[in-house]
Amino acid sequence: MSDKSFLSWPFFDDSHRVLADDLDSWSTEKLAGLDHSDTDATCRKLVAMLGQDGWLRYSAPDPADPDSRIDVRKLCLIRETLARHDGLADFAFAMQGLGAGSISLFGSDTQRETWLPRTRAGNAIAAFALSEPRSGSDVANIEMTASKDGDDYILEGEKTWISNGGIADLYVVFARTGDAPGARGLSAFIVPGDTPGLEIAERIDVIAPHPLARLEFKNCRVPATAMIGASGQGFKIAMSVLDVFRSTVGAAALGFARRALDEALTRAAKRELFGAPLAELQLVQGQLAEMTLDVDASALLIYRAAWTKDRGAPRVTREAAMAKLYATEAAQSVIDKAVQIHGGDGVRCGQIVESLYREIRALRIYEGASEVQKVVIARQALAEAAASGGS
């Protein structure tokens, strides 16, 4: 049983605690023994389950609903809980939010009315098509173009490492409309998955299987009404969505780390070495102490960032970068220690800690690699120092 004492921290209110308990119970019932042999089919099933049982209503709130709003703490709690139970379930939830987040935050009434009821119900799978072969973390370097042609735009170019690529019903695609150089020249478009000219050029296999693809856009025509927000707002839209969801990447890593710690504690208590439980060895106790410390420190940074955003901060760039950086790096360390405590079983295919070892690695790269997060944090610190006169 994972530690839940953190739910008593002042970052949370009763609605957060109820949500965490309810989702933990749901996950225990619905996700145990989930068949992962067909990744695409399982992902579709998970999206449908999460939508049918109401969890996707938190992924991209509908502004038309007065009781619906983005609560980053709830997003983090959901991702942490799902990741602790099943990595692909976390992926399915997160990509629905990331894919539909641009529409939720910046879409027109028609766009929201068309897509949000479907993504929130799990009836349409969403994707966020930002990365390109030569522009991953450097979003301002996007090369894909969207050329105006009468009442339409024609998309030309390539996207890669696109989560839900190949199974998505809609893609939010970022392209250069030529309004200005660099970041100011980008715009965002809704492109249904069956749009002529959109092709799945390659399915990408990775160490922890998820639906990923490289997309090609060749004379891909969409109406001007497919643009989200105004022309030239694409960079702002992308950064705003990532600002909300970056903390949740840390939360997913935290869920993986909590599960690894649970597995390590159980293994240390039950496995005997030299006539005594592993837990009695001081070296193992030291590892368990470091793992516990990393888990709590990660949680503090994650829920500080989420709480700050929920309190009305327009941006939480520094806080989210710190949370994402620390939690993903710490989770890698925690899981590595759990593998070591498990010995040979730690690298046996099908073992929980073995799957966690594969799951965690990508989180240190996507939505801003650890090295990029360090640059972000340093620039924020330098800017704050300059604003205060350097004193």
Residue pairs with C-beta under 8 A, 6 or more apart in sequence:
1 262
2 84
2 258
2 259
2 261
2 262
3 258
3 295
4 20
6 296
6 299
6 303
7 16
7 17
7 20
9 303
11 73
11 303
11 304
11 306
11 307
12 73
12 303
15 74
16 73
16 74
16 77
19 74
19 77
19 78
20 77
20 81
23 55
23 77
23 78
23 81
23 82
24 81
24 85
26 53
26 55
27 81
27 82
27 84
27 85
27 86
27 89
28 85
30 49
30 53
31 82
31 85
31 86
31 89
32 85
34 42
34 46
34 86
34 88
34 89
35 42
36 42
36 88
36 209
39 88
39 209
39 210
39 211
40 166
40 167
40 211
42 88
43 88
43 91
43 92
43 125
43 164
43 167
43 210
43 211
44 125
44 167
46 88
46 89
46 92
46 93
47 56
47 92
47 96
47 122
47 125
48 122
48 123
49 122
50 56
50 89
50 92
50 93
50 96
50 122
51 119
51 120
51 121
51 122
51 123
52 121
52 122
55 78
55 93
56 93
56 96
56 119
56 120
56 121
56 122
57 68
57 120
58 71
58 74
58 75
58 78
58 97
59 75
59 93
59 94
59 96
59 97
59 100
59 119
59 120
60 96
60 97
60 100
60 101
60 103
60 104
60 116
60 119
60 120
60 126
61 68
61 69
61 70
61 71
61 104
62 68
62 104
62 112
62 116
62 117
62 120
63 104
63 112
64 109
64 112
64 113
70 104
70 105
70 244
71 310
72 244
72 247
72 248
72 305
72 306
72 307
72 309
72 310
73 303
73 306
73 307
73 310
75 97
75 244
75 245
75 247
75 248
75 251
75 306
76 247
76 248
76 250
76 251
76 302
76 303
76 306
77 251
78 93
79 90
79 93
79 94
79 248
79 249
79 251
79 252
79 255
80 251
80 252
80 254
80 255
80 258
80 302
81 255
82 89
82 90
82 93
82 252
82 255
83 89
83 90
83 251
83 252
83 253
83 254
83 255
83 256
83 259
83 359
84 255
84 256
84 258
84 259
85 255
85 259
87 208
87 256
87 355
87 356
87 359
88 209
88 210
90 252
90 255
91 163
91 210
94 245
94 248
94 249
94 252
95 125
95 126
95 127
95 128
95 163
95 164
96 119
96 122
96 125
96 126
97 245
97 248
98 126
98 128
98 163
98 241
98 245
99 119
99 125
99 126
99 127
99 128
99 164
99 168
99 170
99 171
99 172
100 115
100 116
100 119
100 120
100 126
100 172
101 128
101 241
101 244
101 245
102 128
102 172
102 188
102 228
102 237
102 238
102 241
103 111
103 112
103 115
103 116
103 119
103 172
103 190
103 228
104 112
104 116
105 237
105 240
105 241
105 244
106 188
106 228
106 229
106 233
106 237
106 240
107 115
107 116
107 190
107 228
107 229
108 225
108 228
110 225
111 190
111 228
115 124
115 126
115 170
115 190
118 124
118 169
119 125
119 126
119 170
124 169
124 170
125 164
125 167
125 168
125 169
125 170
126 164
126 168
126 169
126 170
126 171
126 172
127 162
127 163
127 164
127 165
127 168
127 170
127 171
127 172
128 162
128 163
128 171
128 172
128 241
129 159
129 162
129 165
129 171
129 172
129 173
129 174
129 191
129 215
130 139
130 142
130 159
130 174
130 238
131 159
131 160
131 161
131 162
132 141
132 142
132 143
132 144
132 157
132 158
132 159
132 160
133 158
133 160
134 141
134 143
135 141
135 142
135 143
136 161
136 369
137 368
137 369
137 372
139 174
139 183
139 186
139 235
139 238
139 239
140 182
140 183
140 186
140 235
142 174
142 175
142 176
142 186
143 157
143 176
144 155
144 156
144 157
144 158
144 159
144 173
144 174
144 175
144 176
144 217
145 155
145 156
145 157
145 175
145 176
145 177
145 178
146 153
146 154
146 155
146 156
146 175
146 176
146 177
146 187
146 189
147 153
147 154
147 156
147 177
147 178
148 177
148 224
149 221
151 223
151 224
152 221
152 222
152 223
152 224
153 175
153 177
153 189
153 221
153 222
153 223
153 224
153 226
153 227
154 219
154 220
154 221
155 173
155 175
155 189
155 191
155 197
155 198
155 217
155 220
155 221
155 222
156 217
156 218
156 219
156 220
157 175
157 216
157 217
158 201
158 214
158 215
158 216
158 217
159 165
159 173
159 214
159 215
159 217
160 204
160 213
160 214
160 215
161 204
161 212
161 214
161 366
162 171
162 212
162 213
162 214
162 215
163 210
163 211
163 212
164 211
165 200
165 203
165 204
165 211
165 212
165 213
165 214
165 215
166 200
166 203
166 211
166 212
166 213
167 211
168 193
169 192
169 193
170 190
170 191
170 192
170 193
171 190
171 191
171 192
171 193
171 198
171 215
172 188
172 189
172 190
172 191
172 228
173 188
173 189
173 190
173 191
173 217
174 186
174 187
174 188
174 189
174 234
174 237
174 238
175 186
175 187
175 189
175 234
176 185
176 186
176 187
177 185
177 186
177 187
177 231
177 232
177 234
178 185
179 185
179 187
179 231
179 232
180 232
183 235
184 232
184 235
185 232
186 232
186 233
186 234
186 235
186 238
187 227
187 228
187 229
187 230
187 231
187 232
187 233
187 234
188 227
188 228
188 229
188 233
188 234
188 237
188 238
189 222
189 226
189 227
189 228
190 222
190 226
190 228
191 198
191 217
191 220
191 222
191 226
195 220
195 221
195 222
196 220
196 221
197 217
197 218
197 219
197 220
197 221
198 215
198 216
198 217
198 220
199 215
199 216
199 217
199 218
200 213
200 214
200 215
201 213
201 214
201 215
201 216
202 213
202 214
203 211
203 212
203 213
204 212
204 213
204 214
205 212
206 212
206 362
207 358
207 361
207 362
208 355
208 358
208 359
208 361
208 362
228 237
229 236
229 237
242 367
242 368
243 309
243 315
243 316
243 317
243 320
244 309
245 367
246 320
246 321
246 323
246 324
246 367
246 368
247 302
247 305
247 306
247 309
247 316
247 319
247 320
247 323
247 324
249 324
249 327
249 328
249 363
249 366
249 367
250 298
250 301
250 302
250 305
250 320
250 323
250 324
250 326
250 327
250 328
251 302
251 306
251 327
252 363
253 298
253 327
253 328
253 330
253 331
253 360
253 363
254 295
254 298
254 299
254 302
254 327
254 331
256 331
256 335
256 356
256 359
256 360
256 363
257 291
257 294
257 295
257 298
257 327
257 330
257 331
257 334
257 335
257 360
258 295
259 352
259 356
260 291
260 331
260 334
260 335
260 337
260 338
260 353
260 356
261 288
261 291
261 292
261 295
261 334
261 338
263 338
263 342
263 352
263 353
263 356
264 287
264 288
264 291
264 337
264 338
264 341
264 342
264 353
265 279
265 288
267 278
267 338
267 341
267 342
268 277
268 278
268 279
268 284
268 288
268 341
269 277
269 278
269 279
270 277
271 277
271 278
272 278
273 281
278 284
278 341
279 285
279 288
284 341
287 337
287 340
287 341
290 333
290 337
291 333
291 334
291 337
291 338
294 330
294 331
294 333
294 334
295 330
295 334
297 326
297 330
298 323
298 326
298 327
298 330
298 331
301 319
301 322
301 323
301 326
301 327
302 323
302 327
304 319
304 323
305 316
305 319
305 320
305 322
305 323
306 323
308 316
308 319
309 316
309 319
309 320
317 376
317 380
318 376
318 377
318 380
318 381
321 368
321 373
321 376
321 377
321 380
322 373
322 377
324 367
324 368
324 373
325 370
325 373
325 374
325 377
328 360
328 363
328 364
328 370
329 364
329 370
331 360
331 363
332 360
332 361
332 364
335 353
335 356
335 357
335 360
336 357
338 346
338 353
338 356
339 346
339 347
339 353
339 354
339 357
340 346
342 351
342 353
345 351
345 353
346 353
346 354
346 357
347 354
347 357
348 354
364 370
368 376
